């Protein structure tokens, strides 16, 4: 008999606790923005500028290479900018060698 009463008391206590938790949850810890709202607000990642872009804008490519050396810029843009600078310097050296 006492085991039956204990079981009923435990079940009633659990039901009351869960009910109170569900009703007080918005007050205790308000829900933040949903994952869909966060992803909509996030800025989409931009594509790294290509080697052709940096070949046309050598001053900007040199700035990006300097920033890469400092560690403020990383990723594919570093490689693209460095490749454009190296190719431009190679063309300049070749032109000077050939006397143009």
C-alpha positions in Angstrom: 0.0 0.0 0.0 2.8 2.5 0.9 4.6 1.6 -2.3 1.5 2.5 -4.4 1.1 5.8 -2.6 4.8 6.6 -3.1 4.5 5.8 -6.8 1.5 8.1 -7.1 3.2 10.9 -5.2 6.3 10.6 -7.4 4.2 10.7 -10.7 2.1 13.6 -9.5 5.3 15.5 -8.5 6.8 14.8 -11.9 3.7 16.0 -13.8 3.5 19.2 -11.7 7.3 19.8 -12.2 7.2 19.3 -16.0 4.0 21.4 -16.3 5.6 24.2 -14.3 8.7 24.0 -16.3 6.9 24.3 -19.6 4.8 27.2 -18.5 7.6 29.1 -16.8 10.2 28.4 -19.5 9.5 31.6 -21.6 9.8 33.6 -18.4 13.0 32.0 -17.1 14.9 31.7 -20.4 13.3 33.6 -23.3 13.8 31.9 -26.6 16.4 33.7 -28.8 16.1 34.0 -32.6 15.6 30.8 -34.4 18.3 29.1 -36.5 16.5 30.2 -39.7 16.5 33.8 -38.6 20.2 33.6 -37.7 21.1 32.1 -41.0 19.1 34.8 -42.8 20.9 37.5 -41.0 24.3 36.1 -41.5 26.3 37.6 -44.3 26.9 35.0 -47.1 30.5 34.1 -47.6 32.0 36.0 -50.5 34.0 34.3 -53.2 37.7 35.0 -53.2 38.8 37.4 -55.9 40.6 35.5 -58.7 44.0 35.8 -60.2 42.6 37.7 -63.2 41.1 40.4 -60.9 44.4 40.8 -59.1 46.3 40.9 -62.4 44.2 43.9 -63.4 44.6 45.5 -60.0 48.2 45.0 -59.1 48.3 47.7 -56.4 45.5 46.0 -54.6 47.2 42.6 -55.1 50.3 43.9 -53.4 48.3 45.2 -50.5 46.6 41.8 -50.0 50.0 40.1 -50.2 51.3 42.4 -47.5 48.2 41.8 -45.3 48.7 38.0 -45.9 52.3 38.3 -44.6 51.0 40.2 -41.5 48.3 37.5 -41.0 45.3 39.7 -41.3 44.1 38.1 -44.5 44.1 34.3 -45.2 42.7 31.9 -47.7 42.5 31.6 -51.4 42.8 35.4 -51.9 46.3 35.3 -50.6 47.3 32.6 -53.1 45.5 34.4 -56.0 47.1 37.8 -55.2 50.5 36.3 -54.8 50.3 34.5 -58.1 49.2 37.6 -59.9 52.0 39.6 -58.4 54.6 37.0 -59.2 53.3 36.7 -62.8 53.4 40.5 -63.3 56.9 40.7 -61.9 58.0 37.8 -64.2 56.5 39.6 -67.2 58.3 42.8 -66.3 61.6 41.0 -65.8 61.2 39.3 -69.2 60.4 42.5 -70.9 63.5 44.2 -69.4 65.6 41.2 -70.4 64.3 41.3 -74.0 64.9 45.1 -74.1 61.3 46.1 -74.5 
